[in-house]
């Protein structure tokens, strides 16, 4: 099963799912539940998810596996981005960086 957050809400995709195309949210987390194995979790930063012919394809601007996230660096990035947002309420780049850092931490299994 694949679980992803799209602009229309969270979607769960199981085998034999009907064809679908979704737009992934910025700073979302994608989870692949694998039978008999641990879940594959990734921070996904925008892009698309497509289901066709019993296959799931993800085309993302950027993605990072939760197992490869440097938690300390992600927390530091989140702290810097939040400080920048607080100092300048209209800092869209800092707000985007904060979303991405939160997604990286969630993918790594950390509380945000």
VOBATI-359934 format. One record per residue (C-alpha): y, z, x; residue in one letter. Coordinates in pm, 1 decimal. Example, Ala and Ser with C-alpha at 12.3 -4.5 7.8 and 13.67 -1.06 7.14 Angstrom:
# VOBATI-359934
R     north        up      east  residuo
R    -450.0     780.0    1230.0        A
R    -106.0     714.0    1367.0        S
***
This chain:
# VOBATI-359934
R     north        up      east  residuo
R       0.0       0.0       0.0        X
R     350.1     -84.3     120.1        X
R     646.0     121.2       1.5        X
R    1001.3       2.6      64.5        X
R    1349.3      72.2     -68.4        X
R    1529.1    -231.6    -202.3        X
R    1875.7    -270.8    -350.1        X
R    1706.5    -256.2    -693.2        X
R    1515.1      64.7    -614.7        X
R    1192.7     165.9    -445.8        X
R     900.8     -74.8    -468.7        X
R     531.6      -9.6    -413.6        X
R     310.0    -304.8    -330.7        X
R     -65.4    -288.0    -363.9        X
R    -331.5    -555.4    -305.4        X
R    -315.9    -846.3    -554.2        X
R      52.6    -774.1    -624.0        X
R     243.9   -1048.3    -802.6        X
R     477.9   -1255.2    -583.1        X
R     814.2   -1088.3    -532.8        X
R    1119.0   -1112.8    -308.7        X
R    1340.0    -809.0    -250.0        X
R    1649.0    -727.5     -48.2        X
R    1596.9    -419.3     168.7        X
R    1866.7    -152.9     181.3        X
R    2052.2     -77.3     501.1        X
R    1909.7     236.7     658.5        X
R    1587.4     239.5     458.9        X
R    1237.6     346.9     553.9        X
R     931.3     125.7     505.0        X
R     589.1     290.5     480.6        X
R     249.5     121.5     505.3        X
R     -30.3     343.2     374.7        X
R    -352.5     247.2     551.9        X
R    -692.9     361.7     435.4        X
R    -857.5     589.9     688.9        X
R    -558.7     574.5     925.8        X
R    -221.0     742.0     948.8        X
R      72.0     577.9     772.5        X
R     278.4     322.1     960.0        X
R     643.7     416.6     911.9        X
R     951.0     224.9    1027.0        X
R    1326.5     254.9     991.6        X
R    1442.7     -79.0     855.1        X
R    1804.5    -190.3     870.6        X
R    1862.5    -455.3     606.6        X
R    1662.5    -769.5     549.8        X
R    1406.1    -891.2     299.8        X
R    1055.2    -810.1     181.2        X
R     838.3   -1085.0      37.6        X
R     498.7   -1074.8    -131.4        X
R     304.0   -1399.9    -168.5        X
R     -64.5   -1493.4    -149.5        X
R    -167.2   -1125.8    -114.4        X
R      45.3   -1086.5     201.9        X
R     357.3    -881.1     261.8        X
R     624.8   -1011.5     496.8        X
R     927.7    -816.9     614.2        X
R    1222.9    -989.9     773.5        X
R    1466.4    -725.2     894.8        X
R    1786.7    -736.8    1092.9        X
R    1643.9    -448.4    1297.3        X
R    1346.3    -214.2    1266.6        X
R    1206.2      74.0    1467.0        X
R     864.3     233.8    1432.6        X
R     885.2     604.7    1356.7        X
R     647.0     678.9    1643.6        X
R     890.8     515.6    1887.1        X
R    1208.8     691.4    1771.4        X
R    1382.8     905.9    2030.8        X
R    1459.7    1197.6    1798.2        X
R    1715.2    1359.9    2028.1        X
R    1905.0    1032.3    2068.1        X
R    1893.4     968.7    1691.5        X
R    2027.7    1319.3    1617.1        X
R    2303.2    1268.3    1874.6        X
R    2393.1     930.4    1719.5        X
R    2403.2    1089.4    1374.3        X
R    2628.0    1372.9    1496.2        X
R    2868.1    1127.8    1664.6        X
R    2877.8     900.1    1359.9        X
R    2938.7    1190.2    1119.8        X
R    3220.2    1322.7    1339.5        X
R    3377.7     977.0    1347.5        X
R    3349.5     940.3     969.0        X
R    3506.5    1284.2     917.4        X
R    3793.3    1197.0    1153.4        X
R    3852.6     854.5     997.7        X
R    3743.9     832.2     632.5        X
R    3751.7     450.2     638.9        X
R    3530.0     395.8     944.9        X
R    3267.8     157.4     803.6        X
R    3096.3     112.4    1142.0        X
R    3045.9     488.2    1178.6        X
R    2913.6     514.2     822.4        X
R    2664.9     235.2     895.2        X
R    2557.6     403.3    1218.9        X
R    2505.8     729.8    1029.9        X
R    2279.9     551.8     776.7        X
R    2078.6     397.6    1056.4        X
R    2043.2     727.8    1243.4        X
R    1927.2     904.0     924.7        X
R    1667.5     629.9     866.4        X
R    1540.9     660.2    1223.1        X
R    1501.9    1036.8    1182.0        X
R    1323.9    1000.6     844.7        X
R    1088.5     741.9     997.5        X
R    1009.3     988.0    1275.5        X
R     924.4    1252.3    1014.9        X
R    1233.5    1464.6    1078.4        X
R    1437.3    1640.5     811.1        X
R    1786.9    1500.4     768.7        X
***
